């Protein structure tokens, strides 16, 4: 499709290769600003039109184009509309780094029209979901609150309020994450928040608070009221506008009578507080609502039973790859194992039944690394074809391809919150990627040779990288600055891994040793010797007591505290390239030529 951008065109959608619009006769530009290919009209409102487009500078990535075409008459109304449109651009620029807020790509004028380009969110609005699926359960509403309250906390900390929070302005992505959209009426709290002229008040009747609609005043508590009304609508499918037209804001004092399902006292308390008519009786911050949402646990968690890896048992040999298995990774629930191979495929295995679940084969070259996201829904894979791919684990479909490295990708790792992906490459660099927007965040430079391995610390604040230059570098993830360079190995670094408490880093090298490092002081703690060949991979057990290392056809296990070897086994007939413990600590996986072996502790 090709789309006409004449704001008065009654039917802007046209077939491809159309030169003049079939509806209005106006010439259709191939690209807006030489970069954006307009595809179709998404909608139109009082301030203009919204289009779906492709950004050719980002490999035809989809984006949203907002065209400023105000319909109101008079200088004052036009000026207010222009002000709100420009404000949306400013707000998105300020807030768009949050993964649950669309990012701003561009803001410019062309042919006497203003345009705002923002990230396209793949998903559906809550109103559409409600119409398709019916009223929501209490659990769904709790998940919504748990997801969106931190977003409101973030924007309020930036001195911004949304002012038009409603089901049409909240989207749910395919992965279940909620995104807050449409900041066109957002207001900076550092500026005046009172409007006195008729026609300048903004917000949606039924969803906007009394102080916002009657006095033109907006506060953080005003957004919280709108969130409460949104939850009420999802639980009942009753229009708050109709209730407002009948009873004004009085309906909020009796909101529970409209809910047909039994709600827990906890959710009733939270919604009751969100829906208070008077702002002084309402939550004043998102943190207060989040605190009331937390369910205090009176039960102590059952400690995981300690296991011994001194005499592991071989329980299975998984076959199916046709050549070397270069990477293995367990899902967070320990039920699924992923393996990447030089045969250009990824295989997913059921750990309990030891059967193959699926084969993923899309990369054009062999795989170097696989990693599960912390929620287990996504698998990342790095390849010698210079790309990183994200896969939906449930459907086994490709979600996205990250392009940006100029040579092969050597290692991939998710941050503990799942929002950032790190990738090491043969171009001596590490790239950080925003998983949701699928954009490159930054490139970390400093290594003089191939980066072979990357790993996040358990708190997500530090990234470690190993390289062919025989060094380890520690990076501050937030500032993207180098913290330290660890030296001591005399040959290539193949693998780095953090202990579960984040205090210790292990490294495996072609110098046939493993070194343990104190992360805080950056000092070497110990050198473990005993391998007769390159140490290709190291991994900590979930309790941090055991370290696994592999070389040639040998797997060694080490007592971390006492820095002594506790087990050696050589059941593989060829070189072992990768090793991983399951998150439950019960299973160890090792990848070699054509095979993966599973081991269990005693």
N, C-alpha and C positions, 0 to 999 in steps of 0.2 A: 504493500500500500504506500501511497504518497499523499501527503496532507497539505492542503492550502492553508496559508497563515494569514489570509485576509480576515481581519476580525469580524467583518460583516458578512462573510460567506455563509449562506444557509446550509450548505452541505459540503464541507471541506475535504471529505475522504475521496481520493481518486486512485485509479489504477497506477501501477508502476510505469515509469517513462512518460507520464503526462507532463506536457510543457505548460499548457494553459488550463486552469481549473475548469472542469466540465460544468460546474455550477455557476460560478461568478465570472469566469473568463480572465481572471487575474493570473499573471505568470507565477508559476510555483518554483521557488528557488530549490536547487538540488541540495544545498546545505545552508543552514543558518550559521552565520559567522564563520563559514568555511569549515565547520566541524560537526554540526548537529543535523542529522537526517530526520526530518519530521515524518512520523509514521501514521498517527491517527489522533483524532480529537478525543480526549478523555472526558471533558466536561467544561462547563462555563458557569460563571457566577457574576456577582456585582462588580468585581474588579477585573475580569478578563477571562481568558480561556486557558485551559490546561491540556497539553499534548503529551503523547508518548513519543519518544525520539530515541535515536541511536547516536552514541558518541563515537565517531570514527577514530578519534585519537586514543580511544580505549578499547580497540578491537570490537567496535560495534556494541559496546555495553549499553544496555537500556538506561534511559534517564527520563526525568519529567521536566518539561519546559512549561513555565508559567508566563503567559503573555499579558502585560498590563493594558487592559482596555476598559476603563471605568465607564459604567452606564449612567451614573448620576449626573445631574445638571448643576451648573453654578460653580463659581470659583472655589467657595469654601468646601463643598463636597468633593470636588476634584482634588483639591490639595490634601484633604484628609485621606482619600483613597491612595494617592501617591505616597503619602507618609507611611501608611500601613504596608504598602507593597515594599518600600525600601526597608522598613523595619523588619519584615520577614527575612530579607536577605541578610541583614545584620545579625538577626537572631540565629539563623542557620549557620552562619559563619562562626558565631560564638559557641553554639551548642552542638554543632554537627559532628564533633569528634566522639560523642557518646554513641555507642552501637545501637541504641534504641531511639535515635533521632536521625532523620534523613540529613545527609551531609550536603553542603552547598558546593556546587561545581563551578558556577560562573554567575555573574550578574553584569549585564551590559545593555547598551542601547543600539538598535539597528533599525534604519528606515523609520525613525521617529517613534519607535515602539520600544518599551522596556521589557527585558526578558530576564527571568530567574531560572537557572538550571540546577536541579537538585537530584539526589540519589533516588532511583526507582526502587520502591519496596514491593517485593513479590509476595503477595498475600491478599487477604480480604479484610474489609472493615468489620467491626464487631456487629454492626447493624445487619450486614449481609449474612454473617454467620448465624445470627439469631433467627433471621427469616428462614434460613435453610434448615437449621437444626433444632429450633424451638428453645424453650427457656433453659437457662443454665442451671447446673447443680451448684451446691455450696462449694464443692471442691474447685470447680472451674473459676468461681468468683474469687476464692482465696488465692488461686494461682495468678489471676489477673492483678489483684491487689499487691501480692508479693512481688510481681514483676514491675508494676508501674509506680508504686510508691517510691522506690529508689530513684526512678527517673525524675519524678517531681522534686524529690530532695535535691537532685543535681541541678535542675534548672532554677530552683529557688535559691540555691547557694550562689548561682551566677547572677542573682538579683533580677530574675525574669519570672513572670507568671504567664501561663498560657492563655487564660481568659476565654477559651472556647473548647474546653474538654468535653467530648461527647462521643457516642459510639461511632459516628462517621469519621472522627479524627483519631481513632485508635485502630491500628491494623495488627493482624496476627500473621506472622510469617508461616511458611510451611513447616518450619522446625518447632513451632509453638511459641516463639518469642513475640512479645508485644512491642509495637513501635508507636510512638507518639508523633503524629503528623500535623500539618497545617498550623504553622506559627505566624500566620498573617495578621493576627490580632494580638499576638503576644506583646506584653508591656514590660518595659524596663522599670524595676522597682525603685531605681535611683532617681527616676524622673517623677513628675507630678502624675498622680493616678486618678485625679478627679476631672470628669468632663461635665460641663454644665449645659452645653448647647444641645438642643434637640437634634437627634440624628448622629451624634458622635459616640453614643454608647455602643459597645460591641459585646457579642456573646449570643448565645442561643436561648430563647425563651424556653423555660422548662428545665434547662440544665444550668443556667447561670444563677448565681446566688442573689439574694435580695439586695445586698449592699452594692453589687455590681450593676444590677438592672435599675434600681431605684435611685441610687446616688452616684453611679458611675465610678465607684471605688472598687479596686481589685487588690487582693492580697493573696498570700500563699493559701490561706484558709478558703479562699474563693475557689481555687482549683480543686481543693480537697472536697468541697461541697459537690462540685460537678462530677468528680469521680464517684462519690456516693450515689448520686442520681443515676449515673451510668450503670452501676452495680444493681440498683433497684430495677431498672429497665430490663437488664439481662435476666434477672430472677423472675420477672413477672410478665414481660412483653407488653406492659401497659405504658402508654405514652405519657411521660411526665408533663408534656405540653398540655394535654387534655386535662390532667389533674390541676395544673396551674391555672388554666383558663376557668375552671369551675370553682376552685377554692384558694387561688393564690398560693402562698407558701404554707398554708395551714395543713395541707395533706402530709407534709413531712413529719408532723407530730404523730400521725397514725399510719405510717407507711407499712407497718407489719401486717395490718389487716388485709392488704392486697397480695401478700405472699402466700401461696398455697402449700409450699413445702415447709417442713420443719427445719428451722435453722438452729445451729448450735448457739448457746449463750454467748460464746466468744464472738461469732460473726455478727450477732444482733447488736452487741455492744459497740463494735467497730462501726457498723453502718449507722446506728443511732447517733453516734458522735459525729460522723461525717455529715449527716443530714440535718443537723441543728439549724433552725431558721436564723437564729441570731449568731453572728460571727463570734461573739464572746463566749458562747457555749460550745463552740466547735473545736476540733483539733486545730492548733495553730501551726503545726509542722507535720511533715510526712513521717518524721522519726517517731512522733507520739503514736501515730496509727500503726506503724510497723511494730512498735513495742507491744501494743495490745494484740497484734496478730500472732505474736510468738506464743507457742504452746509450751508452758513450763513442763519439763519432764521430771517425774518423781522416781523414775526408774534409772538405776545405774546401768550403763552399757555393759554387756557381757564381754569380758576380756577375751580376745582371740587366744585359742590354745597355742602354747608354744610348741614348735615342731623342731625336730633335729634334722639337719641336712648332712650329718656325718656319714650316713649310709643310705643315700637316695636309691629309689627303686625305679628302673625303667618300666613304664607302664604301656607305652605305645610308640610305634613308628608310623608317622604319617607320610604317605607317598602320593605323588600326583604331579609334582613339578618335574620338568624334564631336564633341568640343569640347576646350578647353584642357588640355594636359598640364602639371600643376603640380609634379610631383616625379618624379625618376628616381633609381634606385639599382642598383648592380651587386652581385651575390652575391660572397662572398669568393673564389671560384674563377674569377671573371670570365666564367663561362659563361652566366649568366642576368642579364637586365635586368628590373627591375620598374618600372612606370610607373603613377602615380596621376593621375586626371583629374577634371575637373569633371563628366564624364558619369556619375559615381558608380561607376566601375569601376576595378579594378586589372588590368593586363595583365602577364603574364610572357612574356618573349621569349628565344629561343635566340640568343645573340650571334653564334655562328659561322654558323648557317644563316639568321639574320635572319628567322626565322619566329615567329609567335605560338604560345606553348605553351598558355596558358590565360587565361581571363578570370574574375576574381573580382568578384562584385557582390553585396554584402550591406549595405553602409552605406546609410542612408536619405538622405544628402546627399553633396555632392562631397568628394573627397579633398584633403587639404592636404599630406600627407607620407607617404613610405614609407621603411622602413629594414630591411636584413637583419641578423639576428643574426650574431655572429662565426663561428659554426659553419655558417652558411648554411642551417640547417634551418628557421628561423622568419622570417617577414616580419611587421613591425609596420606598421600603417596608422593615421593620424590623420585625422579627418574633421570637417566642420562640424556633424555630428549629435551632437557632444559626446562621442563615444566613441573608444576605441582598440581595434583588433582585432588579434589574433595569428593567423597563418595557418601551417599546415604546408605548407612549400614543395613537398615531394614529393607529398603527396596533394591539395594545393590546398584543404584543408578548414579551416574556421574552428576554432581551438583555444580561444580565449577572447575575451571582451569586457571591457574595463576601463571602468567607469563612475565618475565622480567629479568631472569638470569640469562646470561649470554653463553653459559656452558652448563655442564651437567650439575644437577642438584644432588648433593651428597647425603643430606640429613634433614629431617623435619621433626618438629616438636611443638605440641600445643602448650600454651600457658595454662596454669591451673584453673583459671576462670573460663577457659575455652574461647576467649575473645581474640587472642593473638596467636598467630602461627609463626614460628621461626624456621628459616631454611638456610642451610649452609651450602656453599657451592664451590666448584672448581675455579671460579674467578677470584678466589681469595676473600670473598665477602659473605656477610650474613644479611638476609633481608627479613624484616618483620612485616607481617601482613595482618590487616583487619579482616577477621574471618567473616563477619556479617556483610560488610560492604564489599569484600573481596578486593580491597585496594591495598597497594603497597604503602606502608607507614613510613619506613625509612630503610636505608642501607647502612650497615655497620662495616667500617673499613679499619684495617689495622694489621691483619695477618699478611704475611708476605708470600704465602703459598696456600694451596688448597685448604679449605675448611672441611674437615672430615666428620665432625660431630657437633651437635648443639643440644643443650639441655637447660630447662628452666628449673630454678630452685622451687621448692614446695610453696613458698609464699609468693612466687611470681615476680619478685622484685629484681632477681639477678638471672642473667643468662650466661652460661659457660659455653665456650667454643674451643675445640681442639683442632690442630692444623698440621699439615705436612711440614710447617716451619718449626716443629718440635715444641711449640708453646701452647699454653692454655690462656685464654683471655676471659676475664669476667667483665660483664657489662651491666650497667644500671638500666633496667628496662624502661623506666619512666623518663629519665633524662636522655637516654640513648648515648650515654658517655661511657668510655672505658674506665673500669674501676682499677683493674690490676692485670699484669701479665705474670703468669706463673712459669718459671723455667726450672729445668732439672732433668727432663728427659733428654736423651742423646740422639733420638731418632724420631721418626714420624709419630704423631698422636693419632690413634684410630678411634678412641671412644672416651667419652666423659659421662659421668653419672653422679647426681646428688644423692646423698643419704636422705631417708624420709624426714629427718629433723632439720635438714638443710645446713647442718654444721660441717659436714665432711663432703669433699668431692673426691671421686675416684677417677683415675685415668689409666688407660691401657695404651701401650706403645709398641712400635717396632723394635725398640731396644730390649724387648722380652721381659719388661717389668710392668708392675702396677704400682702407681703411687697414690697415697692418700694425702689430702691437703686440708688444712684448717681454712674454712671459707672466710671467716672473719679476719684472721690475722694474715692470710695469704701465705702461710708457711707450710712447708712439707712436713707431714707427720711421720710417714713411714714409706718404705719401699718394699714391696712384696716380690720375691724372686722364686723361680721354680719352673717357669715356662721355658721351653727350648726353642720357641719360635715367636713370631709376631703375636701380640695380644690384640685381637681384633675387636673384642666387645667386653664390656664390664656392666654389671647390673647389681643393685642392692635388693635384698629381700625386703618386703614391706615392714618388717619389724626392725630393720637396720642392723641386725646381728650378723647377717651372712652376706658375703660378696661373691658373685659368680664371675669367672673370667674364662675366655676361650682362646685357643690357638691350635693350629694344625688340626689334629683329630681329638684334641684333649680339652676336657672341661675341668676346671679346678674350682673348689669352694673354699672360702676363707672365713675364719672367725675374725670379725672386724675389730672387736675389742682387744683381743689378745694378739692380733696380727699374725695368726698362724694358719697354715693350710690344714683343712679338716677332711677333704675328700678329693679324689682324682678319679675320673672315669673316662675311658677311651672307646666307647661303643661305636662312635662314628668311624667310618672307614676313610673319610676324606676331611679336608679342612672345615672347621666350624667357624662361621662368620658372625653369628648373632646369637644372643642369649637373653632371656627375659623371665622374670618371676611373675606369676599371676598375682593380682592385687590381694587375693585372700591368703597368699603365702603358701598354698598347698602344692603348687605345680611349677616346674621349671621347664621352659621350652628352649630347644637349641636347634639352629638351622645349619644344614650342611649341604653337600652335593645331593640333589634329588630328594632329600629326606628331612623331616623334622622329627625330633624325638621329644617325648614328654616324660618328665621324671616327677616322682612324688617323694616328699619327705616322709620319714618314719615317725 
